Amino acid sequence: MLKVSREVPLLEIILYPVTVQGKNASNEIINQIIKCNHDNEVDVIMLIRGGARLRI
């Protein structure tokens, strides 16, 4: 996210964090998409899931 902020400084990034595993994950995702949809400032919705922790 820091790299995006440096390369496109006029871009505002709003995070809507959710749980992506477990029995409550789907409800959290749906509720955050609904919340994001109601925000007048949001033009694009991206669903991105991070990877697992790096194991060495």
C-alpha positions in Angstrom: 0.0 0.0 0.0 2.9 2.4 0.7 4.2 1.9 -2.8 0.9 2.7 -4.3 0.6 5.9 -2.2 4.1 7.0 -3.3 3.5 6.3 -7.0 -0.1 7.7 -7.1 -0.2 10.3 -4.4 -3.7 11.6 -5.3 -5.2 8.2 -4.9 -7.0 7.6 -1.7 -7.1 4.0 -0.4 -9.9 3.0 2.0 -9.6 -0.4 3.6 -12.5 -2.5 4.7 -10.8 -5.3 6.6 -12.6 -8.7 6.9 -12.0 -12.2 8.1 -11.6 -14.5 5.0 -11.8 -17.8 6.8 -14.2 -19.3 9.2 -18.0 -19.4 9.6 -18.4 -15.6 9.9 -16.2 -14.7 6.9 -18.9 -14.6 4.2 -21.1 -12.4 6.4 -18.3 -10.0 7.1 -17.4 -9.8 3.4 -21.0 -9.1 2.5 -21.5 -6.5 5.2 -18.3 -4.6 4.2 -19.3 -4.6 0.5 -22.6 -3.2 1.5 -20.9 -0.5 3.6 -18.5 0.2 0.8 -21.3 0.5 -1.7 -23.0 3.2 0.5 -19.9 5.3 0.8 -20.2 8.0 -1.8 -16.4 8.3 -2.1 -15.8 4.8 -3.4 -15.4 4.4 -7.2 -13.8 1.0 -7.3 -14.1 -2.1 -5.1 -11.2 -4.5 -5.1 -11.3 -7.8 -3.2 -7.8 -8.9 -2.3 -6.8 -11.7 -0.1 -3.3 -11.7 1.4 -1.1 -14.8 1.4 0.0 -16.8 4.3 2.9 -15.9 6.5 6.3 -16.5 4.9 7.9 -19.6 6.3 11.7 -20.1 6.2 
